[in-house]
């Protein structure tokens, strides 16, 4: 028999399965069950994945909500682009826009206070990566991603786009302050 010619016995599925092959099938099935039950366990008890919500929204609506927050809570501007730094009160909704090739505005949050972070993209798909905390979320146009966050460390944190979004992708960085 060769790999070119068909097998001598055409009804291969009626052949008995070897014992070693049965063991490999059992091991693979058990491992799949372990992984299946570990995923919800990691989510609930491991605190590794953020629970989030997603809603359909137009870019104009999201930009209006963000502009209202910026108008109400701006404390100063930074960078040569005069990006506003907003300091919303604890427990409030904070908005962050991803667009070519910047995050807008800069957020200044309080340590150990809870906020609802709303993210949306105005143009293409972007990736929100908060470093060095290694929090990663997809930011998609026409969807509002909502995540409840409670910063537990003070300092300046980098926000990086980790989803290729065009020629200026490498410049799409910002920061978040926690005081």
SENUKE-304889 format. One line per 3 residues: number of its first residue (from 1); their letters; for each residue x, y, z of N, C-alpha, C, O. Coordinates in pm, 1 decimal. Example, Ala and Ser with C-alpha at 12.3 -4.5 7.8 and 13.67 -1.06 7.14 Angstrom:
SENUKE-304889
1	as	1319.0,-569.0,780.0,1230.0,-450.0,780.0,1320.0,-330.0,780.0,1423.6,-331.9,846.5; 1285.0,-225.0,708.0,1367.0,-106.0,714.0,1290.0,3.0,787.0,1340.9,113.8,803.9
end
This chain:
SENUKE-304889
1	xxx	84.7,-118.2,0.0,0.0,0.0,0.0,88.5,123.5,0.0,194.4,124.4,62.8; 46.4,225.5,-68.7,120.4,350.8,-72.7,24.2,465.4,-46.4,-96.9,445.3,-36.5; 78.3,584.0,-35.3,-6.2,699.7,-10.3,-82.5,741.6,-134.8,-176.9,820.1,-127.1
4	xxx	-41.5,689.0,-249.8,-109.0,724.8,-374.1,-229.6,633.7,-397.8,-335.9,679.7,-439.5; -212.1,505.5,-371.1,-319.2,409.2,-394.6,-416.6,406.5,-277.4,-375.8,430.1,-163.7; -543.5,378.4,-302.3,-639.9,369.1,-192.9,-611.6,247.9,-105.0,-546.2,153.8,-150.1
7	xxx	-659.1,247.9,19.1,-635.0,133.6,107.2,-706.0,8.2,54.8,-805.9,15.6,-16.8; -650.9,-106.0,93.0,-708.0,-232.7,46.4,-849.6,-250.7,99.4,-938.5,-293.5,25.8; -870.5,-218.9,224.3,-1004.0,-227.9,283.6,-1067.2,-89.5,278.5,-1017.6,3.2,342.4
10	xxx	-1174.8,-74.4,204.3,-1236.6,55.6,182.0,-1318.0,102.6,302.8,-1344.3,222.4,313.7; -1357.9,16.3,391.4,-1441.8,54.4,505.4,-1352.5,65.2,628.5,-1358.3,-19.6,717.6; -1270.0,169.5,633.3,-1170.8,185.7,739.4,-1234.8,216.0,874.3,-1177.2,181.3,977.3
13	xxx	-1351.6,279.3,877.4,-1413.5,316.7,1004.2,-1471.1,198.5,1080.4,-1510.3,211.5,1196.4; -1476.1,82.1,1014.4,-1523.9,-36.8,1083.4,-1409.7,-117.3,1144.8,-1432.1,-218.8,1210.7; -1287.9,-70.9,1122.5,-1171.5,-136.7,1181.3,-1165.9,-105.7,1330.5,-1204.5,4.2,1370.3
16	xxx	-1119.7,-197.5,1414.2,-1107.6,-168.3,1557.0,-1000.0,-61.6,1582.2,-898.4,-56.7,1512.9; -1024.5,23.3,1682.5,-930.9,130.3,1717.5,-826.6,73.1,1812.3,-858.9,-0.7,1905.4; -701.6,108.3,1787.2,-593.8,57.7,1873.0,-604.4,118.7,2012.0,-656.9,228.5,2030.1
19	xxx	-553.0,44.5,2109.5,-561.5,86.0,2249.6,-488.7,218.1,2274.8,-539.0,302.7,2348.7; -373.2,236.6,2215.4,-295.2,359.7,2233.5,-371.5,480.5,2178.3,-368.2,588.5,2237.3; -438.9,462.2,2067.1,-515.6,571.0,2008.6,-634.6,609.2,2097.4,-667.7,727.2,2108.9
22	xxx	-697.6,511.9,2158.9,-807.6,538.6,2251.8,-756.7,620.5,2370.2,-824.5,712.8,2415.4; -638.4,587.5,2420.3,-581.1,663.5,2532.6,-558.1,809.2,2493.8,-586.3,898.8,2573.3; -507.9,834.6,2373.7,-484.2,971.9,2329.7,-616.1,1048.4,2314.4,-623.0,1167.6,2344.5
25	xxx	-719.9,979.8,2267.7,-851.2,1045.4,2256.2,-904.5,1079.9,2395.0,-958.2,1188.9,2414.3; -891.0,990.2,2491.4,-936.9,1014.7,2628.3,-859.1,1130.3,2690.7,-918.4,1217.5,2754.3; -726.7,1131.9,2673.1,-643.5,1240.4,2727.9,-684.1,1374.5,2666.3,-696.8,1473.6,2738.3
28	xxx	-704.5,1379.2,2534.5,-743.6,1503.7,2467.9,-880.3,1551.1,2516.8,-900.3,1670.8,2537.8; -973.3,1459.8,2534.8,-1106.2,1495.5,2582.9,-1101.4,1549.4,2725.7,-1166.3,1649.4,2756.4; -1025.4,1484.1,2812.6,-1013.3,1531.4,2950.8,-947.7,1668.8,2957.4,-990.1,1754.7,3034.7
31	xxx	-844.3,1689.4,2876.2,-776.8,1819.7,2873.5,-872.6,1929.1,2824.0,-871.3,2040.9,2875.7; -955.2,1896.7,2724.2,-1054.0,1992.4,2675.6,-1153.5,2027.3,2785.7,-1192.6,2143.3,2798.2; -1195.2,1929.4,2865.7,-1285.9,1956.7,2976.9,-1220.1,2045.8,3082.3,-1283.5,2137.7,3134.3
34	xxx	-1094.2,2019.2,3113.6,-1021.8,2102.1,3210.7,-1018.5,2246.4,3162.9,-1049.7,2337.5,3239.6; -981.2,2268.6,3037.7,-974.7,2404.9,2984.8,-1112.4,2470.6,2980.1,-1126.3,2589.8,3007.6; -1214.1,2391.5,2944.9,-1350.4,2445.5,2937.9,-1395.7,2497.9,3073.6,-1456.3,2604.8,3080.5
37	xxx	-1368.0,2425.8,3180.6,-1412.0,2468.5,3313.2,-1316.7,2570.3,3376.9,-1356.9,2643.5,3467.4; -1191.7,2575.8,3331.2,-1097.7,2673.9,3385.6,-1127.3,2814.9,3335.6,-1100.7,2912.0,3406.5; -1181.7,2827.8,3215.4,-1208.9,2961.9,3161.5,-1305.3,3041.2,3249.0,-1272.8,3153.9,3286.2
40	xxx	-1422.4,2987.9,3283.6,-1508.4,3065.4,3374.1,-1447.2,3082.3,3512.8,-1467.6,3185.1,3577.3; -1372.7,2982.5,3558.9,-1307.0,2993.5,3689.5,-1208.8,3110.1,3688.2,-1209.7,3191.6,3780.6; -1123.8,3120.1,3585.3,-1027.6,3230.1,3576.2,-1099.3,3363.8,3568.8,-1053.3,3462.7,3625.8
43	xxx	-1211.2,3367.0,3499.1,-1282.8,3493.0,3483.9,-1341.8,3539.5,3617.2,-1332.9,3657.5,3651.0; -1401.5,3448.3,3692.2,-1469.4,3485.2,3817.0,-1371.4,3501.6,3931.9,-1375.4,3602.1,4002.9; -1283.3,3403.7,3950.9,-1195.9,3404.1,4068.1,-1055.0,3454.4,4040.6,-987.3,3500.2,4132.7
46	xxx	-1010.0,3447.0,3917.7,-873.4,3487.7,3885.8,-855.3,3635.5,3865.8,-742.7,3685.1,3867.2; -965.6,3707.8,3847.1,-962.5,3852.0,3824.1,-865.6,3888.2,3711.9,-798.8,3991.4,3717.8; -858.3,3802.9,3609.8,-768.5,3828.4,3498.2,-837.9,3899.6,3383.4,-773.3,3973.2,3308.8
49	xxx	-965.6,3879.7,3368.2,-1038.6,3938.4,3257.2,-1137.2,4041.0,3309.5,-1209.0,4016.5,3406.4; -1139.6,4154.6,3245.0,-1235.3,4257.9,3282.7,-1371.5,4223.4,3225.9,-1383.2,4186.3,3109.2; -1473.2,4235.5,3307.3,-1609.2,4220.8,3256.7,-1645.3,4350.4,3186.6,-1626.4,4459.0,3241.3
52	xxx	-1697.0,4338.6,3066.1,-1728.3,4459.5,2992.6,-1866.0,4450.0,2929.2,-1927.6,4343.6,2923.0; -1911.3,4564.0,2882.9,-2037.9,4575.0,2812.5,-2007.3,4642.6,2679.4,-1911.2,4718.8,2668.9; -2087.7,4615.3,2579.2,-2070.6,4681.0,2449.6,-2207.4,4723.2,2397.5,-2304.1,4647.3,2403.9
55	xxx	-2213.6,4844.8,2346.0,-2338.6,4899.6,2294.1,-2314.0,4960.6,2156.8,-2205.6,5012.8,2130.4; -2414.0,4954.4,2069.2,-2404.9,5023.2,1940.3,-2422.8,5171.8,1964.2,-2511.1,5214.1,2038.8; -2337.4,5250.8,1899.7,-2345.7,5396.2,1912.9,-2281.8,5457.7,1789.2,-2188.1,5401.0,1733.1
58	xxx	-2330.7,5570.7,1747.3,-2268.1,5637.8,1633.3,-2147.2,5717.2,1682.4,-2137.7,5753.0,1799.8; -2056.8,5743.2,1591.3,-1936.8,5820.1,1626.2,-1975.0,5959.3,1674.4,-1913.2,6011.6,1767.2; -2074.9,6019.5,1613.4,-2117.3,6154.9,1652.7,-2173.6,6156.4,1795.4,-2145.5,6248.4,1872.2
61	xxx	-2252.8,6055.1,1830.6,-2308.1,6047.9,1966.1,-2197.8,6031.1,2069.5,-2198.4,6097.3,2173.2; -2102.4,5941.6,2040.6,-1993.9,5918.3,2136.3,-1907.4,6042.9,2150.1,-1866.4,6078.5,2260.5; -1880.0,6108.5,2039.0,-1799.1,6229.8,2044.9,-1870.5,6338.5,2125.0,-1805.5,6414.3,2197.1
64	xxx	-2001.5,6347.2,2113.8,-2077.8,6446.3,2190.7,-2069.2,6417.9,2340.5,-2049.1,6509.8,2419.9; -2084.4,6290.8,2379.6,-2072.7,6253.8,2522.0,-1933.8,6288.3,2575.1,-1919.5,6341.4,2685.2; -1832.1,6257.5,2495.5,-1694.2,6285.2,2537.9,-1670.6,6434.9,2549.7,-1607.5,6480.9,2644.8
67	xxx	-1721.2,6510.8,2453.3,-1702.5,6656.4,2456.2,-1770.5,6717.7,2577.8,-1716.9,6810.5,2638.4; -1887.8,6666.9,2614.3,-1956.6,6716.1,2734.4,-1873.3,6691.2,2859.9,-1865.2,6777.1,2947.8; -1810.8,6571.9,2867.9,-1724.7,6541.9,2982.3,-1603.2,6634.8,2983.2,-1565.0,6686.3,3088.3
70	xxx	-1543.3,6655.9,2867.0,-1425.1,6742.2,2858.3,-1461.3,6885.7,2897.3,-1387.1,6950.4,2971.2; -1573.6,6935.1,2848.5,-1614.7,7072.6,2881.7,-1638.2,7089.4,3031.4,-1613.6,7196.6,3086.8; -1685.2,6984.7,3096.2,-1721.8,6992.7,3237.6,-1603.3,6972.4,3332.6,-1598.0,7035.6,3438.1
73	xxx	-1507.4,6884.7,3296.5,-1405.0,6843.2,3393.2,-1260.4,6872.4,3351.8,-1168.9,6817.1,3412.8; -1236.3,6955.5,3252.5,-1098.6,6985.3,3211.0,-1025.8,7064.4,3318.8,-1078.2,7162.9,3370.8; -903.0,7019.9,3352.5,-822.7,7090.9,3451.6,-701.4,7160.0,3389.4,-650.3,7257.2,3445.0
76	xxx	-654.8,7110.1,3274.0,-541.8,7171.3,3203.7,-528.1,7104.8,3066.8,-601.8,7011.6,3034.7; -434.4,7152.8,2987.6,-403.1,7088.1,2859.9,-257.3,7046.6,2861.0,-175.1,7104.7,2931.8; -225.9,6943.9,2780.5,-88.3,6893.4,2772.0,-51.8,6866.1,2627.4,-138.2,6863.4,2539.8
79	xxx	73.8,6846.3,2603.7,137.3,6814.5,2475.1,126.8,6931.2,2379.5,54.3,7027.6,2404.2; 199.2,6921.6,2271.6,198.0,7027.7,2170.6,64.4,7032.6,2096.3,35.5,7130.7,2027.8; -16.6,6928.4,2109.2,-147.9,6925.4,2045.3,-257.7,6983.3,2133.7,-374.3,6985.6,2094.1
82	xxx	-221.3,7030.7,2254.0,-317.1,7086.7,2350.7,-431.7,6990.3,2380.2,-548.8,7027.3,2372.8; -396.8,6867.8,2413.3,-496.5,6767.7,2449.5,-542.0,6795.4,2591.7,-458.1,6809.3,2680.8; -672.7,6803.9,2615.9,-721.0,6835.2,2750.4,-698.1,6719.7,2847.9,-707.0,6602.5,2811.3
85	xxx	-668.7,6755.5,2971.9,-658.9,6658.9,3081.4,-785.9,6677.9,3163.8,-813.5,6787.5,3212.7; -862.5,6570.6,3178.4,-988.7,6579.4,3252.5,-976.9,6503.8,3383.6,-913.3,6398.8,3391.5; -1039.9,6559.8,3486.5,-1039.2,6498.1,3619.3,-1184.3,6485.9,3666.5,-1234.1,6570.3,3741.1
88	xxx	-1251.3,6378.3,3621.2,-1391.0,6359.9,3660.7,-1401.7,6312.1,3804.5,-1306.5,6254.9,3857.6; -1516.3,6334.7,3868.7,-1533.2,6288.7,4006.7,-1541.8,6136.0,4013.2,-1576.9,6070.2,3915.3; -1509.6,6082.5,4128.0,-1515.8,5937.5,4148.1,-1657.0,5886.8,4125.0,-1754.9,5953.2,4159.1
91	xxx	-1665.9,5769.6,4067.1,-1794.4,5707.9,4041.5,-1860.6,5753.3,3912.7,-1970.9,5708.8,3881.1; -1795.9,5840.2,3838.6,-1858.8,5892.2,3717.3,-1818.3,5811.4,3594.7,-1731.0,5724.8,3600.6; -1883.8,5842.0,3484.9,-1850.3,5782.3,3356.5,-1740.8,5866.2,3292.4,-1751.9,5988.6,3285.2
94	xxx	-1635.2,5800.4,3245.9,-1526.2,5869.1,3176.8,-1518.9,5814.9,3035.0,-1539.8,5695.7,3012.3; -1489.6,5901.3,2940.9,-1492.6,5866.8,2799.3,-1355.0,5886.2,2738.5,-1283.8,5980.8,2772.2; -1318.1,5795.8,2648.6,-1189.2,5802.3,2580.6,-1211.0,5766.9,2434.2,-1263.8,5660.4,2402.3
97	xxx	-1170.0,5856.8,2345.8,-1187.6,5838.8,2201.5,-1057.1,5789.8,2140.3,-949.6,5841.8,2170.2; -1068.0,5689.6,2054.6,-955.0,5644.5,1973.2,-980.4,5691.8,1830.9,-1085.0,5663.8,1772.5; -883.1,5764.1,1775.9,-894.9,5810.3,1637.5,-755.3,5827.8,1581.2,-657.2,5834.4,1655.3
100	xxx	-747.6,5835.2,1450.1,-616.2,5844.8,1386.6,-540.7,5965.2,1437.8,-594.1,6075.1,1422.6; -436.8,5958.4,1489.8,-362.7,5853.2,1556.9,-339.0,5900.2,1698.3,-225.4,5924.7,1738.8; -446.8,5912.5,1773.1,-436.1,5962.9,1909.4,-551.0,5911.7,1995.9,-655.2,5867.7,1947.5
103	xxx	-526.5,5919.9,2125.0,-629.8,5896.2,2226.4,-668.8,6033.1,2277.8,-582.0,6117.6,2299.7; -797.1,6056.6,2297.6,-843.5,6188.5,2338.7,-957.0,6172.2,2435.9,-1047.5,6094.4,2405.7; -961.3,6237.3,2548.8,-861.9,6322.4,2615.0,-769.5,6239.5,2704.2,-772.2,6116.5,2700.6
106	xxx	-688.6,6307.6,2783.2,-604.3,6242.9,2884.9,-685.4,6238.2,3013.6,-745.2,6337.9,3053.9; -687.0,6122.4,3077.5,-766.7,6105.2,3200.0,-679.4,6117.2,3323.6,-566.1,6069.1,3324.8; -731.1,6180.7,3427.0,-664.7,6190.1,3556.7,-764.1,6137.6,3660.0,-863.2,6203.8,3690.9
109	xxx	-737.5,6019.2,3712.9,-830.6,5950.7,3802.1,-774.3,5944.1,3943.3,-655.4,5967.9,3964.7; -860.4,5911.5,4039.8,-818.4,5898.1,4179.1,-797.6,5751.3,4213.9,-870.4,5663.6,4167.6; -696.7,5727.0,4296.4,-666.3,5591.4,4340.9,-780.3,5538.0,4427.7,-839.6,5610.8,4507.3
112	xxx	-809.2,5409.3,4410.1,-910.5,5336.4,4487.4,-1052.6,5391.1,4469.6,-1139.2,5365.8,4553.4; -1076.9,5463.9,4364.1,-1211.9,5511.0,4329.6,-1255.8,5438.2,4202.8,-1174.0,5409.3,4115.6; -1383.3,5409.4,4193.5,-1436.0,5333.9,4080.5,-1490.3,5427.1,3973.0,-1555.7,5527.1,4002.4
115	xxx	-1462.0,5392.2,3847.9,-1508.5,5467.9,3731.4,-1561.8,5369.4,3627.7,-1524.7,5252.1,3626.2; -1649.1,5419.8,3541.6,-1692.5,5342.6,3425.2,-1624.8,5404.7,3303.7,-1657.6,5515.9,3262.5; -1529.8,5330.8,3247.2,-1452.5,5377.8,3132.5,-1524.4,5337.9,3004.1,-1549.6,5219.9,2980.0
118	xxx	-1557.2,5438.0,2921.8,-1623.8,5416.3,2793.5,-1521.0,5439.3,2683.0,-1454.6,5542.9,2680.5; -1508.0,5343.9,2592.7,-1412.4,5352.8,2482.2,-1484.5,5335.2,2349.6,-1574.3,5251.8,2338.2; -1445.7,5413.2,2249.3,-1498.0,5392.5,2115.1,-1398.9,5448.6,2014.7,-1319.4,5537.0,2046.5
121	xxx	-1404.7,5396.0,1893.2,-1317.4,5441.3,1785.0,-1399.1,5524.1,1687.1,-1515.6,5493.9,1661.3; -1338.2,5627.3,1633.5,-1407.1,5714.1,1538.5,-1388.0,5669.8,1393.7,-1464.0,5711.0,1306.1; -1287.3,5586.1,1367.5,-1253.6,5557.4,1228.7,-1226.4,5408.9,1201.5,-1300.3,5345.3,1126.4
124	xxx	-1122.7,5354.5,1261.2,-1083.1,5215.7,1239.0,-1081.6,5140.6,1371.3,-1101.4,5198.7,1478.1; -1057.6,5010.5,1361.9,-1041.9,4931.6,1484.3,-908.5,4966.0,1547.9,-805.8,4972.7,1480.4; -911.3,4987.8,1679.1,-790.8,5017.3,1755.8,-784.3,4919.8,1873.2,-882.1,4851.3,1903.4
127	xxx	-670.9,4914.3,1937.7,-655.4,4832.1,2056.8,-613.3,4919.1,2173.5,-516.9,4995.0,2162.8; -683.9,4909.1,2284.1,-650.7,4984.5,2405.9,-561.9,4896.1,2491.9,-602.8,4787.6,2533.3; -441.3,4942.1,2518.5,-348.4,4868.2,2603.4,-296.1,4963.0,2710.1,-229.8,5061.9,2679.1
130	xxx	-326.1,4932.6,2836.0,-280.3,5014.5,2948.3,-156.8,4948.8,3005.8,-162.2,4837.3,3057.8; -45.4,5019.4,2995.9,82.3,4963.6,3040.3,136.9,5041.0,3158.7,122.1,5163.1,3160.8; 198.2,4979.0,3256.1,246.4,4841.1,3260.7,145.2,4742.3,3317.0,183.6,4630.2,3350.4
133	xxx	18.9,4778.1,3328.9,-80.7,4688.6,3388.9,-124.2,4576.8,3295.4,-185.9,4480.2,3340.4; -93.9,4587.4,3167.2,-125.6,4485.2,3067.7,-276.2,4459.4,3058.0,-320.6,4344.5,3055.4; -353.3,4566.9,3052.7,-496.8,4557.8,3027.2,-516.0,4584.5,2878.7,-472.9,4687.9,2827.7
136	xxx	-580.6,4491.7,2809.6,-596.9,4501.5,2664.8,-743.3,4485.9,2626.8,-810.0,4391.9,2670.2; -792.8,4578.4,2545.6,-931.2,4574.6,2498.8,-934.9,4613.4,2351.3,-851.7,4691.1,2304.6; -1030.7,4559.3,2279.6,-1053.6,4599.6,2141.5,-1146.9,4719.8,2140.4,-1246.8,4722.6,2212.1
139	xxx	-1113.4,4819.3,2058.2,-1194.9,4939.2,2045.1,-1240.7,4945.1,1899.3,-1159.7,4959.6,1807.7; -1372.2,4933.5,1880.0,-1427.6,4916.4,1746.4,-1518.8,5033.6,1712.3,-1592.5,5080.8,1798.9; -1515.4,5081.6,1588.0,-1607.0,5189.6,1549.2,-1753.3,5146.6,1563.2,-1787.3,5029.9,1543.2
142	xxx	-1837.1,5241.2,1597.1,-1981.8,5222.0,1611.6,-2019.7,5133.6,1730.5,-2134.6,5090.7,1741.4; -1925.1,5106.4,1818.5,-1953.9,5034.4,1941.7,-1890.0,5108.9,2058.0,-1779.5,5162.2,2046.7; -1961.1,5111.6,2169.0,-1911.3,5172.9,2291.4,-1877.6,5060.0,2388.2,-1966.8,4989.5,2435.4
145	xxx	-1749.3,5043.1,2417.6,-1703.2,4942.6,2512.7,-1701.7,5007.2,2650.3,-1640.6,5112.5,2668.4; -1768.0,4945.5,2747.6,-1776.9,5001.3,2882.6,-1714.3,4902.5,2980.3,-1752.2,4785.5,2985.6; -1617.2,4952.1,3057.9,-1546.2,4869.9,3154.7,-1545.3,4942.7,3287.9,-1517.2,5062.4,3293.1
148	xxx	-1575.7,4871.7,3395.2,-1567.2,4930.8,3528.8,-1425.4,4910.1,3580.7,-1376.7,4797.4,3588.1; -1360.0,5020.2,3616.5,-1220.9,5012.4,3663.0,-1208.4,5078.6,3799.3,-1281.3,5172.3,3831.9; -1114.5,5028.0,3877.9,-1078.6,5087.2,4006.4,-926.4,5091.1,4013.1,-864.1,4990.7,4047.9
151	xxx	-865.1,5205.1,3980.6,-718.6,5212.3,3984.5,-667.2,5188.0,4126.5,-716.6,5248.7,4221.5; -568.8,5100.2,4141.0,-517.2,5069.1,4274.7,-371.1,5108.5,4291.7,-309.7,5076.2,4393.4; -315.0,5177.7,4193.6,-177.0,5227.8,4202.1,-175.6,5371.0,4151.2,-250.0,5406.8,4059.9
154	xxx	-90.0,5452.0,4211.4,-74.3,5588.8,4162.1,37.1,5592.3,4059.7,121.9,5503.2,4054.6; 35.8,5697.0,3978.0,142.2,5714.7,3880.5,88.8,5752.4,3744.0,-29.9,5780.3,3727.0; 178.2,5752.7,3647.8,145.3,5782.3,3509.7,150.2,5650.7,3431.7,250.9,5580.0,3435.1
157	xxx	42.8,5618.6,3362.6,32.9,5493.5,3289.1,23.5,5522.7,3140.2,-41.9,5618.6,3099.2; 87.9,5441.2,3060.4,86.6,5460.1,2915.6,-34.4,5390.8,2854.9,-69.7,5279.1,2892.7; -96.8,5459.0,2760.3,-203.2,5400.1,2680.1,-146.9,5386.2,2539.3,-102.8,5483.8,2478.7
160	xxx	-148.9,5264.4,2488.9,-89.8,5233.6,2359.3,-194.9,5165.8,2272.5,-275.4,5087.0,2322.1; -194.5,5196.0,2144.1,-279.3,5123.8,2049.9,-204.7,4997.3,2010.9,-93.8,5004.3,1958.0; -264.7,4881.5,2036.8,-198.0,4755.3,2005.0,-264.4,4682.7,1888.3,-246.9,4562.0,1871.7
163	xxx	-339.2,4755.0,1809.1,-402.5,4699.5,1689.3,-360.7,4788.6,1572.9,-389.4,4908.3,1573.6; -293.8,4732.2,1473.8,-242.0,4814.5,1364.0,-354.7,4894.4,1299.1,-454.2,4837.9,1253.8; -337.7,5026.9,1295.0,-443.9,5114.8,1247.1,-397.5,5209.8,1137.6,-465.1,5308.6,1108.8
166	xxx	-286.0,5181.9,1077.9,-241.0,5265.9,967.9,-98.7,5314.2,987.4,-28.1,5271.1,1078.6; -58.6,5403.9,900.3,81.1,5446.0,894.8,127.7,5519.8,1020.1,247.0,5518.1,1050.3; 38.1,5584.1,1093.1,76.0,5655.1,1215.0,52.7,5574.4,1341.8,54.5,5629.3,1452.0
169	xxx	30.8,5444.6,1326.6,-0.7,5357.4,1441.2,103.9,5367.5,1552.1,69.0,5370.1,1670.1; 230.9,5373.2,1515.2,338.1,5375.7,1615.4,336.3,5504.1,1699.5,400.5,5509.2,1804.4; 265.3,5605.7,1656.0,257.0,5731.0,1730.9,132.0,5739.6,1818.2,113.0,5838.4,1889.1
172	xxx	47.1,5638.0,1813.7,-79.5,5643.4,1886.8,-58.4,5601.9,2031.8,-89.5,5489.5,2071.5; -5.2,5694.6,2109.2,19.7,5672.1,2251.3,-37.6,5790.0,2330.1,-49.5,5901.4,2279.1; -71.7,5762.9,2452.4,-120.5,5867.3,2542.2,-85.3,5824.7,2684.0,-3.7,5735.0,2704.8
175	xxx	-147.7,5889.8,2780.5,-121.8,5852.3,2919.3,-248.5,5868.2,3001.3,-343.9,5935.5,2962.3; -245.1,5803.4,3116.3,-352.6,5815.1,3214.9,-284.2,5838.7,3348.7,-190.7,5767.4,3385.0; -330.7,5937.9,3420.8,-274.0,5968.1,3552.5,-364.7,5913.3,3661.3,-487.2,5920.6,3651.6
178	xx	-302.9,5858.3,3764.6,-378.3,5817.2,3882.9,-314.0,5883.9,4002.0,-194.7,5866.2,4026.4; -392.1,5961.1,4077.1,-339.0,6035.0,4192.1,-397.9,5983.6,4321.5,-364.6,6034.1,4428.7
end
